[in-house]
């Protein structure tokens, strides 16, 4: 696996979210919406995710967890904690390290160039 392109867009006016990233792997596969986040001790590369949906208790229509009423039947829903699931991710630690290293290297290079 060779990461052939890394595009970074810096986030504006956000303490924890530092940037969004798009990578191209082997000039044939693109992953968008990777986030660079300021963690408590280090920078974190977060893969794209989405909010998990569940069926309505009344009509079984798939709803987002943050909805208070079902868009199909209109019944009030019980509140649940919002859960996010990754939609793409590396499946071994070597791939994860390779992706993280390339992204963070490019991010640090970009931010250092802006300071000069």
Secondary structure, DSSP 8 states (H G I E B T S, - for coil): --EEEEEEEE-SS-SSEEEEEEEEETTTEEEEEEEEEE-SSSEEEE--EEE-EEE-TTT--EEETT-SB-TTT--B-------EEESS--SSHHHHHHHHHHHHHHHHHHHHHHH-
